[in-house]
Amino acid sequence: MFGFGWLINWWKNRAREKSRAIFRYWDGKKERAIDPMLAWQGLISDVEFNLDTHPAQIDRGEIEAIQVGSRTVQRVFAVKPVDEGGLTQLESLDLLVDYFDYLDTLKKNINPMPTLPQPTALPSSVTSTTNAGSASGEMPNEPRSAEPPK
C-alpha cells in the first residue's frame, strides 16, 4: 500500500522553510540561500556601492553604476560573472531588485513589537486643584480670571 507520510513530511518542511526569513536566489548554476540581514550588511558596508545613489543611477541606465551594481551583487551574494558560469550583469541587477522586493515584502509581513508607553515622573510635590472644603469626587472650582466677565 502506498503511504502519504513522505508527502506530509514534505509539506511540513516546506511550511517551516517559508516561515523562516531566508532569501533564496539563483546563482547561474543552482539555487542558493542567504540570511537577508547579512546581505543587507554587505550592501551597506560595500566599499564601492552607495545605496543612496547607485540604485537611481542604475534605473537611469548609467553604465558605470550598472557595472558597480553587478560587481556588488557578485561580492555580496557570492555570485560569479557569466564567463565563469554565473550571472550576466542584467541577471545580477535582477537579483538585486528581487532582494529589495523581498525586503519590502518582509517588512510588510512582520508585526512590530508593541511600544510600551514611557513612564512619567511624578512631580516632587503633588498640588491638588480641588477646594479644601469640597467633598471627594466633586469637580474643582474653575480658576478665577483677573478680568471681569463681559
ZADO-834177 format. One record per atom (N, C-alpha, C): atom name; x, z, y. Coordinates in steps of 0.2 Angstrom, whole numbers. Example, Ala and Ser with C-alpha at 12.3 -4.5 7.8 and 13.67 -1.06 7.14 Angstrom:
<pts>
{pt 'N'; {66; 39; -28}}
{pt 'CA'; {62; 39; -22}}
{pt 'C'; {66; 39; -16}}
{pt 'N'; {64; 35; -11}}
{pt 'CA'; {68; 36; -5}}
{pt 'C'; {64; 39; 0}}
</pts>
This chain:
<pts>
{pt 'N'; {4; 0; -6}}
{pt 'CA'; {0; 0; 0}}
{pt 'C'; {4; 0; 6}}
{pt 'N'; {2; -4; 11}}
{pt 'CA'; {6; -4; 17}}
{pt 'C'; {5; 1; 22}}
{pt 'N'; {10; 5; 24}}
{pt 'CA'; {9; 11; 29}}
{pt 'C'; {10; 9; 36}}
{pt 'N'; {7; 12; 40}}
{pt 'CA'; {7; 11; 48}}
{pt 'C'; {11; 16; 51}}
{pt 'N'; {15; 20; 47}}
{pt 'CA'; {19; 25; 50}}
{pt 'C'; {25; 23; 55}}
{pt 'N'; {27; 17; 53}}
{pt 'CA'; {33; 14; 57}}
{pt 'C'; {30; 12; 64}}
{pt 'N'; {24; 9; 64}}
{pt 'CA'; {20; 7; 70}}
{pt 'C'; {19; 13; 74}}
{pt 'N'; {16; 18; 72}}
{pt 'CA'; {15; 24; 76}}
{pt 'C'; {22; 27; 79}}
{pt 'N'; {27; 27; 75}}
{pt 'CA'; {33; 29; 77}}
{pt 'C'; {36; 25; 83}}
{pt 'N'; {35; 18; 82}}
{pt 'CA'; {37; 13; 87}}
{pt 'C'; {34; 14; 93}}
{pt 'N'; {27; 15; 93}}
{pt 'CA'; {23; 16; 99}}
{pt 'C'; {25; 23; 102}}
{pt 'N'; {26; 28; 99}}
{pt 'CA'; {28; 34; 102}}
{pt 'C'; {35; 34; 105}}
{pt 'N'; {39; 30; 102}}
{pt 'CA'; {46; 29; 105}}
{pt 'C'; {45; 25; 111}}
{pt 'N'; {41; 20; 111}}
{pt 'CA'; {40; 16; 117}}
{pt 'C'; {37; 20; 123}}
{pt 'N'; {32; 24; 121}}
{pt 'CA'; {29; 28; 127}}
{pt 'C'; {34; 33; 129}}
{pt 'N'; {38; 36; 125}}
{pt 'CA'; {43; 40; 128}}
{pt 'C'; {48; 37; 132}}
{pt 'N'; {51; 31; 130}}
{pt 'CA'; {55; 27; 134}}
{pt 'C'; {52; 25; 141}}
{pt 'N'; {46; 23; 141}}
{pt 'CA'; {43; 22; 148}}
{pt 'C'; {42; 28; 152}}
{pt 'N'; {42; 34; 150}}
{pt 'CA'; {41; 40; 154}}
{pt 'C'; {48; 42; 157}}
{pt 'N'; {53; 39; 154}}
{pt 'CA'; {60; 40; 157}}
{pt 'C'; {61; 36; 163}}
{pt 'N'; {64; 38; 168}}
{pt 'CA'; {66; 34; 174}}
{pt 'C'; {73; 30; 172}}
{pt 'N'; {73; 25; 168}}
{pt 'CA'; {79; 21; 167}}
{pt 'C'; {78; 14; 169}}
{pt 'N'; {82; 11; 173}}
{pt 'CA'; {82; 4; 175}}
{pt 'C'; {85; 0; 169}}
{pt 'N'; {81; -5; 167}}
{pt 'CA'; {83; -10; 162}}
{pt 'C'; {84; -17; 165}}
{pt 'N'; {89; -20; 163}}
{pt 'CA'; {91; -27; 166}}
{pt 'C'; {95; -31; 161}}
{pt 'N'; {95; -38; 162}}
{pt 'CA'; {98; -42; 158}}
{pt 'C'; {105; -44; 161}}
{pt 'N'; {110; -43; 157}}
{pt 'CA'; {117; -44; 160}}
{pt 'C'; {120; -51; 158}}
{pt 'N'; {116; -56; 155}}
{pt 'CA'; {118; -63; 154}}
{pt 'C'; {119; -63; 146}}
{pt 'N'; {120; -58; 143}}
{pt 'CA'; {120; -58; 135}}
{pt 'C'; {115; -53; 132}}
{pt 'N'; {114; -48; 135}}
{pt 'CA'; {110; -43; 132}}
{pt 'C'; {106; -38; 137}}
{pt 'N'; {101; -35; 135}}
{pt 'CA'; {98; -30; 139}}
{pt 'C'; {102; -24; 140}}
{pt 'N'; {103; -21; 146}}
{pt 'CA'; {107; -15; 147}}
{pt 'C'; {102; -10; 151}}
{pt 'N'; {105; -4; 151}}
{pt 'CA'; {101; 1; 155}}
{pt 'C'; {106; 5; 159}}
{pt 'N'; {103; 8; 165}}
{pt 'CA'; {107; 12; 169}}
{pt 'C'; {103; 17; 173}}
{pt 'N'; {105; 23; 174}}
{pt 'CA'; {102; 28; 177}}
{pt 'C'; {101; 25; 185}}
{pt 'N'; {95; 25; 187}}
{pt 'CA'; {94; 22; 194}}
{pt 'C'; {98; 26; 199}}
{pt 'N'; {99; 32; 198}}
{pt 'CA'; {102; 36; 203}}
{pt 'C'; {110; 34; 204}}
{pt 'N'; {113; 33; 198}}
{pt 'CA'; {120; 31; 198}}
{pt 'C'; {120; 24; 201}}
{pt 'N'; {115; 19; 200}}
{pt 'CA'; {116; 13; 203}}
{pt 'C'; {115; 14; 211}}
{pt 'N'; {111; 18; 213}}
{pt 'CA'; {110; 19; 220}}
{pt 'C'; {116; 22; 223}}
{pt 'N'; {119; 27; 220}}
{pt 'CA'; {126; 30; 222}}
{pt 'C'; {131; 24; 222}}
{pt 'N'; {131; 20; 218}}
{pt 'CA'; {136; 14; 218}}
{pt 'C'; {134; 10; 224}}
{pt 'N'; {128; 8; 225}}
{pt 'CA'; {127; 4; 231}}
{pt 'C'; {128; 7; 237}}
{pt 'N'; {127; 13; 238}}
{pt 'CA'; {128; 16; 245}}
{pt 'C'; {135; 18; 246}}
{pt 'N'; {139; 18; 241}}
{pt 'CA'; {146; 20; 241}}
{pt 'C'; {151; 14; 240}}
{pt 'N'; {148; 8; 239}}
{pt 'CA'; {152; 2; 238}}
{pt 'C'; {156; 1; 245}}
{pt 'N'; {162; -1; 244}}
{pt 'CA'; {167; -2; 249}}
{pt 'C'; {165; -9; 253}}
{pt 'N'; {162; -13; 250}}
{pt 'CA'; {161; -20; 253}}
{pt 'C'; {153; -21; 255}}
{pt 'N'; {149; -18; 252}}
{pt 'CA'; {142; -19; 253}}
{pt 'C'; {139; -14; 258}}
{pt 'N'; {135; -16; 263}}
{pt 'CA'; {132; -12; 268}}
{pt 'C'; {124; -13; 267}}
{pt 'N'; {121; -8; 265}}
{pt 'CA'; {114; -8; 263}}
{pt 'C'; {110; -9; 269}}
{pt 'N'; {112; -7; 275}}
{pt 'CA'; {109; -8; 281}}
{pt 'C'; {109; -16; 284}}
{pt 'N'; {114; -19; 282}}
{pt 'CA'; {114; -26; 285}}
{pt 'C'; {114; -32; 280}}
{pt 'N'; {117; -31; 274}}
{pt 'CA'; {118; -36; 269}}
{pt 'C'; {111; -39; 266}}
{pt 'N'; {107; -34; 264}}
{pt 'CA'; {100; -37; 262}}
{pt 'C'; {97; -42; 266}}
{pt 'N'; {97; -41; 273}}
{pt 'CA'; {94; -45; 278}}
{pt 'C'; {98; -52; 278}}
{pt 'N'; {104; -51; 278}}
{pt 'CA'; {108; -57; 278}}
{pt 'C'; {108; -61; 272}}
{pt 'N'; {107; -58; 267}}
{pt 'CA'; {105; -62; 260}}
{pt 'C'; {99; -66; 261}}
{pt 'N'; {94; -62; 264}}
{pt 'CA'; {87; -65; 264}}
{pt 'C'; {88; -72; 269}}
{pt 'N'; {92; -71; 274}}
{pt 'CA'; {93; -77; 278}}
{pt 'C'; {97; -82; 275}}
{pt 'N'; {100; -81; 270}}
{pt 'CA'; {104; -86; 266}}
{pt 'C'; {111; -87; 268}}
{pt 'N'; {114; -81; 272}}
{pt 'CA'; {121; -81; 274}}
{pt 'C'; {126; -81; 268}}
{pt 'N'; {130; -86; 267}}
{pt 'CA'; {134; -87; 261}}
{pt 'C'; {139; -81; 260}}
{pt 'N'; {142; -78; 265}}
{pt 'CA'; {146; -73; 264}}
{pt 'C'; {142; -66; 262}}
{pt 'N'; {137; -65; 264}}
{pt 'CA'; {133; -59; 262}}
{pt 'C'; {130; -61; 255}}
{pt 'N'; {129; -67; 253}}
{pt 'CA'; {127; -68; 246}}
{pt 'C'; {133; -67; 241}}
{pt 'N'; {139; -69; 243}}
{pt 'CA'; {144; -68; 239}}
{pt 'C'; {146; -60; 238}}
{pt 'N'; {145; -56; 244}}
{pt 'CA'; {146; -49; 244}}
{pt 'C'; {141; -46; 239}}
{pt 'N'; {135; -48; 240}}
{pt 'CA'; {129; -45; 236}}
{pt 'C'; {131; -46; 229}}
{pt 'N'; {133; -52; 227}}
{pt 'CA'; {134; -54; 220}}
{pt 'C'; {140; -50; 217}}
{pt 'N'; {145; -49; 221}}
{pt 'CA'; {151; -45; 218}}
{pt 'C'; {149; -38; 218}}
{pt 'N'; {145; -36; 222}}
{pt 'CA'; {142; -29; 222}}
{pt 'C'; {138; -27; 216}}
{pt 'N'; {134; -32; 214}}
{pt 'CA'; {130; -31; 208}}
{pt 'C'; {134; -31; 202}}
{pt 'N'; {139; -35; 202}}
{pt 'CA'; {144; -36; 196}}
{pt 'C'; {147; -29; 196}}
{pt 'N'; {149; -26; 201}}
{pt 'CA'; {153; -19; 201}}
{pt 'C'; {148; -14; 199}}
{pt 'N'; {142; -13; 202}}
{pt 'CA'; {138; -8; 201}}
{pt 'C'; {134; -8; 194}}
{pt 'N'; {132; -14; 192}}
{pt 'CA'; {129; -14; 186}}
{pt 'C'; {133; -17; 180}}
{pt 'N'; {139; -17; 181}}
{pt 'CA'; {144; -19; 176}}
{pt 'C'; {142; -26; 173}}
{pt 'N'; {141; -31; 177}}
{pt 'CA'; {139; -37; 175}}
{pt 'C'; {145; -42; 177}}
{pt 'N'; {146; -47; 172}}
{pt 'CA'; {151; -52; 173}}
{pt 'C'; {149; -58; 177}}
{pt 'N'; {153; -62; 180}}
{pt 'CA'; {151; -68; 183}}
{pt 'C'; {149; -73; 177}}
{pt 'N'; {146; -78; 179}}
{pt 'CA'; {143; -83; 175}}
{pt 'C'; {149; -86; 171}}
{pt 'N'; {155; -88; 174}}
{pt 'CA'; {160; -91; 170}}
{pt 'C'; {163; -86; 165}}
{pt 'N'; {161; -80; 165}}
{pt 'CA'; {164; -75; 159}}
{pt 'C'; {158; -73; 155}}
{pt 'N'; {152; -77; 155}}
{pt 'CA'; {147; -76; 151}}
{pt 'C'; {141; -71; 154}}
{pt 'N'; {142; -70; 160}}
{pt 'CA'; {137; -66; 164}}
{pt 'C'; {132; -70; 168}}
{pt 'N'; {131; -67; 174}}
{pt 'CA'; {126; -70; 178}}
{pt 'C'; {128; -74; 184}}
{pt 'N'; {124; -79; 186}}
{pt 'CA'; {125; -83; 192}}
{pt 'C'; {124; -79; 198}}
{pt 'N'; {126; -81; 204}}
{pt 'CA'; {125; -77; 210}}
{pt 'C'; {118; -76; 211}}
{pt 'N'; {114; -81; 210}}
{pt 'CA'; {107; -81; 211}}
{pt 'C'; {104; -76; 206}}
{pt 'N'; {106; -76; 200}}
{pt 'CA'; {104; -71; 195}}
{pt 'C'; {106; -64; 197}}
{pt 'N'; {112; -63; 200}}
{pt 'CA'; {114; -57; 202}}
{pt 'C'; {110; -54; 208}}
{pt 'N'; {108; -58; 212}}
{pt 'CA'; {104; -56; 218}}
{pt 'C'; {97; -55; 215}}
{pt 'N'; {94; -58; 210}}
{pt 'CA'; {88; -57; 207}}
{pt 'C'; {88; -50; 204}}
{pt 'N'; {94; -48; 201}}
{pt 'CA'; {94; -42; 198}}
{pt 'C'; {94; -36; 204}}
{pt 'N'; {97; -37; 209}}
{pt 'CA'; {97; -33; 215}}
{pt 'C'; {90; -32; 217}}
{pt 'N'; {86; -37; 218}}
{pt 'CA'; {79; -37; 220}}
{pt 'C'; {75; -34; 215}}
{pt 'N'; {76; -35; 209}}
{pt 'CA'; {72; -31; 204}}
{pt 'C'; {73; -24; 204}}
{pt 'N'; {80; -22; 205}}
{pt 'CA'; {81; -15; 206}}
{pt 'C'; {78; -12; 212}}
{pt 'N'; {78; -15; 218}}
{pt 'CA'; {74; -12; 223}}
{pt 'C'; {67; -12; 222}}
{pt 'N'; {64; -17; 219}}
{pt 'CA'; {57; -17; 217}}
{pt 'C'; {55; -11; 212}}
{pt 'N'; {60; -10; 207}}
{pt 'CA'; {59; -4; 203}}
{pt 'C'; {59; 2; 207}}
{pt 'N'; {64; 3; 211}}
{pt 'CA'; {64; 9; 215}}
{pt 'C'; {58; 10; 219}}
{pt 'N'; {55; 5; 222}}
{pt 'CA'; {48; 6; 226}}
{pt 'C'; {43; 8; 221}}
{pt 'N'; {43; 5; 215}}
{pt 'CA'; {38; 7; 210}}
{pt 'C'; {39; 14; 208}}
{pt 'N'; {45; 16; 207}}
{pt 'CA'; {46; 23; 205}}
{pt 'C'; {44; 28; 211}}
{pt 'N'; {46; 26; 217}}
{pt 'CA'; {44; 31; 222}}
{pt 'C'; {36; 32; 223}}
{pt 'N'; {33; 26; 222}}
{pt 'CA'; {25; 27; 222}}
{pt 'C'; {22; 31; 216}}
{pt 'N'; {26; 31; 211}}
{pt 'CA'; {23; 34; 205}}
{pt 'C'; {25; 42; 204}}
{pt 'N'; {30; 44; 208}}
{pt 'CA'; {32; 51; 207}}
{pt 'C'; {28; 55; 212}}
{pt 'N'; {26; 60; 210}}
{pt 'CA'; {22; 65; 214}}
{pt 'C'; {27; 70; 217}}
{pt 'N'; {27; 71; 223}}
{pt 'CA'; {32; 75; 226}}
{pt 'C'; {30; 82; 225}}
{pt 'N'; {35; 87; 225}}
{pt 'CA'; {33; 94; 224}}
{pt 'C'; {29; 96; 230}}
{pt 'N'; {25; 101; 229}}
{pt 'CA'; {21; 103; 234}}
{pt 'C'; {26; 107; 239}}
{pt 'N'; {25; 107; 245}}
{pt 'CA'; {29; 110; 250}}
{pt 'C'; {26; 117; 252}}
{pt 'N'; {29; 122; 251}}
{pt 'CA'; {27; 129; 252}}
{pt 'C'; {27; 130; 260}}
{pt 'N'; {22; 133; 262}}
{pt 'CA'; {22; 135; 270}}
{pt 'C'; {28; 139; 271}}
{pt 'N'; {30; 138; 277}}
{pt 'CA'; {36; 143; 280}}
{pt 'C'; {33; 149; 281}}
{pt 'N'; {37; 155; 279}}
{pt 'CA'; {34; 161; 281}}
{pt 'C'; {35; 162; 289}}
{pt 'N'; {30; 166; 291}}
{pt 'CA'; {30; 168; 298}}
{pt 'C'; {32; 175; 299}}
{pt 'N'; {36; 176; 304}}
{pt 'CA'; {39; 183; 306}}
{pt 'C'; {34; 186; 310}}
{pt 'N'; {32; 193; 308}}
{pt 'CA'; {28; 197; 312}}
{pt 'C'; {32; 199; 318}}
{pt 'N'; {28; 200; 324}}
{pt 'CA'; {32; 202; 330}}
{pt 'C'; {33; 210; 329}}
{pt 'N'; {38; 212; 332}}
{pt 'CA'; {40; 219; 331}}
{pt 'C'; {35; 224; 333}}
{pt 'N'; {31; 223; 337}}
{pt 'CA'; {25; 227; 339}}
{pt 'C'; {19; 223; 339}}
{pt 'N'; {14; 225; 335}}
{pt 'CA'; {8; 221; 335}}
{pt 'C'; {3; 224; 340}}
{pt 'N'; {1; 219; 345}}
{pt 'CA'; {-4; 221; 350}}
{pt 'C'; {-11; 219; 348}}
{pt 'N'; {-15; 223; 349}}
{pt 'CA'; {-22; 222; 347}}
{pt 'C'; {-26; 219; 353}}
{pt 'N'; {-30; 214; 352}}
{pt 'CA'; {-34; 211; 358}}
{pt 'C'; {-41; 214; 358}}
{pt 'N'; {-42; 219; 354}}
{pt 'CA'; {-49; 222; 354}}
{pt 'C'; {-49; 228; 359}}
{pt 'N'; {-55; 230; 361}}
{pt 'CA'; {-55; 235; 366}}
{pt 'C'; {-55; 242; 361}}
{pt 'N'; {-52; 247; 364}}
{pt 'CA'; {-51; 253; 361}}
{pt 'C'; {-57; 256; 359}}
{pt 'N'; {-62; 255; 362}}
{pt 'CA'; {-69; 258; 361}}
{pt 'C'; {-73; 254; 357}}
{pt 'N'; {-71; 247; 355}}
{pt 'CA'; {-76; 243; 351}}
{pt 'C'; {-75; 245; 344}}
{pt 'N'; {-81; 244; 340}}
{pt 'CA'; {-81; 245; 333}}
{pt 'C'; {-77; 240; 329}}
{pt 'N'; {-75; 242; 323}}
{pt 'CA'; {-71; 237; 319}}
{pt 'C'; {-76; 231; 318}}
{pt 'N'; {-73; 225; 318}}
{pt 'CA'; {-76; 219; 317}}
{pt 'C'; {-80; 216; 323}}
{pt 'N'; {-80; 219; 328}}
{pt 'CA'; {-83; 216; 334}}
{pt 'C'; {-78; 212; 338}}
{pt 'N'; {-81; 207; 341}}
{pt 'CA'; {-76; 202; 345}}
{pt 'C'; {-73; 206; 351}}
{pt 'N'; {-67; 204; 352}}
{pt 'CA'; {-64; 207; 358}}
{pt 'C'; {-67; 204; 364}}
{pt 'N'; {-66; 208; 370}}
{pt 'CA'; {-69; 205; 376}}
{pt 'C'; {-64; 200; 379}}
{pt 'N'; {-67; 195; 382}}
{pt 'CA'; {-63; 189; 385}}
{pt 'C'; {-59; 192; 390}}
{pt 'N'; {-53; 189; 391}}
{pt 'CA'; {-49; 192; 396}}
{pt 'C'; {-52; 190; 403}}
{pt 'N'; {-51; 194; 408}}
{pt 'CA'; {-54; 193; 414}}
{pt 'C'; {-50; 188; 418}}
{pt 'N'; {-53; 184; 422}}
{pt 'CA'; {-50; 179; 426}}
{pt 'C'; {-49; 182; 433}}
{pt 'N'; {-43; 180; 436}}
{pt 'CA'; {-42; 183; 443}}
{pt 'C'; {-46; 180; 448}}
{pt 'N'; {-49; 174; 446}}
{pt 'CA'; {-53; 170; 451}}
{pt 'C'; {-61; 172; 450}}
{pt 'N'; {-64; 173; 455}}
{pt 'CA'; {-71; 174; 454}}
{pt 'C'; {-75; 169; 451}}
{pt 'N'; {-81; 170; 448}}
{pt 'CA'; {-84; 165; 445}}
{pt 'C'; {-88; 160; 450}}
{pt 'N'; {-89; 154; 449}}
{pt 'CA'; {-91; 149; 453}}
{pt 'C'; {-99; 148; 452}}
</pts>
